[in-house]
Each structure stands twice: as structure tokens, then as C-alpha cells.
């Protein structure tokens, strides 16, 4: 009948209209997306690192978010033989860490400027360098050198060898040692985990 034809036409128009308005907004907003790619994870990690001043001003929520992003990017590292990757050799800039001692949290001195880590897998050596301000009066360069021993395709044992503070240099105690696991590595970003549970985000500053 004519009335039935009108009803069918109205229903058809309603269906077309509702589809254009998106009856399932969650799907279009990416709730069920397959996953973030490495580049977007890297970008989010670095944005958060710089927002929280290497971790010094982070909140509990910031740390939780970083831990999640960190784990997601680690999962993108399908090959775990990071120590044989030539990209590991070079000077790296610390962007973020949970280590209180490296951040200088609770210390009378403060870190000023960049914190660098140099890694050489050919000679199995490493060096951390920074500038520290003492009592708000004096900036003093400080560095520590170390030797590395391979423990696995991604992990090294670190034996600290020598500390240098300004013009003064002295041997590190034999007890000053640790481990470092390189859990993600590409040409410009590195993630690492220490033996005390700390995490580290670094970007490549320059090649050796």
C-alpha cells in the first residue's frame, strides 16, 4: 500500500542518517585499535620525559604513565641482541630516569645542564658525565668511568673504575658495580633497565 511504502522510505532514511552520525563512536575513536607504533610511543615518552624534567618533578601518575609507555616500546624490540647493534656505540643524552641518585633528589647539590653516557662496546667501556652545582655557588664537572662485561645479548655487568670531580680524580671502590640491560634500541633512542629496578630513557647525542 501507499502507507507501507512511505514507512519503508522513512525507515531507510533513518538508517542512512544514523550511519552518518556514527552509532558506534567508541570504534571510531580507536578504543579497539591494533596498537601504537614505535614512533608514536617514542614521541610520547620524550614529551613526558621533558615535561617532568628527566623525572625530577614527576607525579605518581606521571611515573605510572611512563612505566606503561616504556613497557609498550620495549615490546617492539623483537630482537634482543642489542649489544651487537652498532647503534649502541656513541654518546647518549639522559632524558628520563627513576634513579634518585642520578637525578640528585635529596642532595645538597643539583645537576645543571645535560647528563651524558658514553658507551663503547668494542673496548667494553662506559663513562657518565655531568655538571653539578654545589651550594648554589659553584658548577663542577663530574664523571665516572667504568668497564663492561657481557652477561647476555642485551645485558652487561658494570664495574665502576674511576671518579673525577673537577681536577680531582680517584679510584672507585671495588663494591661500586651494577648491571645494565638494554631493552630497546634504535638509531636515536635507547631504553635500559638497571639492576636496582630503575629505568632509563636516552637519546643519541653523537656517534663515536
DABELDA-V279806 format. One record per pair of residues at least 12 apart in sequence whose ideal C-beta (glycine too) atoms are under 10 Angstrom apart, sorted by the first residue. I is the first residue (numbers start at 0). J is the second residue. Records with the same first field share a line. If there is no record, write none. Layout:
I = J + J
//
This chain:
34 = 71 + 74 + 75
35 = 68 + 71 + 72 + 75
36 = 75
37 = 71 + 72 + 74 + 75 + 76 + 183 + 185 + 188
38 = 75 + 185 + 188
39 = 68 + 71 + 72
40 = 67 + 68 + 69 + 70 + 71 + 72 + 73 + 74 + 75 + 183 + 188
41 = 68 + 72 + 75 + 183 + 185 + 187 + 188 + 190 + 200 + 202
42 = 68
43 = 64 + 65 + 67 + 68 + 71 + 72
44 = 64 + 65 + 68 + 69 + 71 + 72 + 94 + 95 + 183 + 188 + 190 + 200 + 202
45 = 68 + 94 + 95 + 188 + 200 + 202
46 = 68
47 = 61 + 62 + 64 + 65 + 68 + 69 + 94 + 95 + 200
48 = 61 + 65 + 68 + 93 + 94 + 95 + 96 + 200 + 201 + 202
49 = 94 + 95
50 = 95
51 = 64 + 65 + 95
52 = 95 + 102 + 110
53 = 93 + 94 + 95 + 96 + 98 + 101 + 102 + 103 + 110 + 113 + 114 + 200
54 = 93 + 94 + 95 + 96 + 97 + 98 + 99 + 101 + 102 + 104 + 197 + 198 + 199 + 200
55 = 95 + 96 + 99 + 102 + 103 + 104 + 109 + 110
56 = 102
57 = 95 + 97 + 102
61 = 95
62 = 95 + 97 + 198
65 = 95 + 97 + 198 + 200
66 = 97 + 198
68 = 190 + 200
69 = 95 + 97 + 182 + 183 + 190 + 192 + 198 + 199 + 200
70 = 182 + 190 + 198
72 = 182 + 183 + 185 + 188 + 190 + 200
73 = 180 + 182 + 183 + 190 + 192 + 198
74 = 182 + 183
75 = 183 + 185
76 = 153 + 181 + 182 + 183 + 184 + 185 + 190
78 = 152 + 153 + 184
79 = 151 + 152 + 153 + 154 + 180 + 181 + 182 + 183 + 184
80 = 151 + 152 + 153 + 181 + 184
81 = 120 + 151 + 152 + 153 + 154 + 180 + 181 + 182 + 183 + 184 + 185 + 189 + 190 + 191
82 = 118 + 120 + 123 + 147 + 149 + 150 + 151 + 152 + 153 + 154 + 155 + 180 + 181 + 184
83 = 120 + 149 + 152 + 153
84 = 120 + 152 + 153 + 181 + 184 + 185 + 186 + 189
85 = 120 + 121 + 186 + 206 + 207
86 = 184 + 185 + 186 + 187 + 188 + 189 + 203 + 206
87 = 118 + 119 + 120 + 153 + 181 + 184 + 189 + 203
88 = 117 + 118 + 119 + 120 + 121 + 122 + 203 + 206 + 207
89 = 116 + 117 + 118 + 119 + 186 + 187 + 189 + 201 + 203 + 204 + 205 + 206 + 207
90 = 115 + 116 + 117 + 118 + 126 + 128 + 201 + 203 + 204 + 205 + 206 + 207
91 = 114 + 115 + 116 + 117 + 118 + 125 + 127 + 187 + 188 + 189 + 191 + 199 + 200 + 201 + 202 + 203 + 204 + 205
92 = 113 + 114 + 115 + 116 + 200 + 201 + 202 + 203 + 204 + 205
93 = 110 + 113 + 114 + 115 + 116 + 127 + 129 + 199 + 200 + 201 + 202 + 204
94 = 113 + 114 + 188 + 189 + 199 + 200 + 201 + 202
95 = 190 + 198 + 199 + 200 + 201
96 = 114 + 191 + 193 + 197 + 198 + 199 + 200 + 201
97 = 192 + 193 + 195 + 196 + 197 + 198 + 199 + 200
98 = 193 + 195 + 196 + 197 + 198 + 199
99 = 197
100 = 195 + 197
101 = 114 + 116 + 127 + 129 + 193 + 197 + 199
102 = 114 + 197
103 = 129 + 131 + 132
106 = 131 + 133
107 = 132 + 133 + 134 + 135
108 = 131 + 132 + 133 + 134 + 135 + 137 + 139 + 141
109 = 130 + 131 + 132 + 133 + 134 + 135 + 138
110 = 129 + 130 + 131 + 132 + 141
111 = 129 + 130 + 131 + 132 + 138 + 139
112 = 129 + 130 + 131 + 132 + 138 + 140
113 = 128 + 129 + 130 + 204
114 = 127 + 128 + 129 + 130 + 141 + 201
115 = 127 + 128 + 129 + 142 + 201 + 204 + 205
116 = 128 + 129 + 145 + 179 + 189 + 191 + 199 + 201 + 204
117 = 142 + 144 + 204 + 205 + 207
118 = 145 + 147 + 155 + 179 + 181 + 189 + 191 + 201 + 207
119 = 147 + 207
120 = 147 + 149 + 155 + 181 + 207
121 = 207
122 = 146 + 147 + 207
123 = 145 + 146 + 147 + 148 + 149 + 155
124 = 144 + 145 + 146 + 147 + 160
125 = 143 + 144 + 145 + 146 + 147 + 155 + 157 + 158 + 159 + 160 + 179
126 = 142 + 143 + 144 + 145 + 160 + 161 + 163
127 = 141 + 142 + 143 + 144 + 145 + 157 + 159
128 = 140 + 141 + 142 + 143 + 144 + 163
129 = 141 + 142 + 143
130 = 142
131 = 164 + 165
133 = 164 + 165
137 = 165
138 = 165
139 = 164 + 165 + 166 + 167
140 = 163 + 164 + 165 + 166
141 = 162 + 163 + 164 + 165 + 167
142 = 161 + 162 + 163 + 164 + 168
143 = 159 + 160 + 161 + 162 + 163 + 164 + 171 + 175
144 = 159 + 160 + 161 + 162 + 163 + 168 + 171
145 = 157 + 158 + 159 + 160 + 161 + 171 + 175 + 176 + 177 + 179
146 = 158 + 159 + 160 + 176
147 = 179
148 = 176 + 178
150 = 178 + 179 + 180
151 = 178 + 180
152 = 181
153 = 179 + 180 + 181 + 182 + 183 + 184 + 191 + 192
154 = 178 + 179 + 180 + 181 + 182 + 191 + 192 + 194
155 = 177 + 178 + 179 + 180 + 181 + 191
156 = 176 + 177 + 178 + 179 + 194
157 = 175 + 176 + 177 + 178 + 179 + 193 + 194
158 = 171 + 173 + 175 + 176 + 177
159 = 171 + 172 + 173 + 174 + 175 + 176 + 177
160 = 173 + 175
162 = 175
176 = 194
177 = 193 + 194 + 195 + 197
178 = 192 + 193 + 194 + 195
179 = 191 + 192 + 193 + 194 + 197 + 199
180 = 192 + 193 + 194 + 199
181 = 199 + 201
182 = 198 + 199
183 = 200
184 = 201 + 203
185 = 203
186 = 203 + 206
187 = 201 + 202 + 203 + 204
188 = 200 + 201 + 202 + 203
189 = 201 + 202 + 203
//
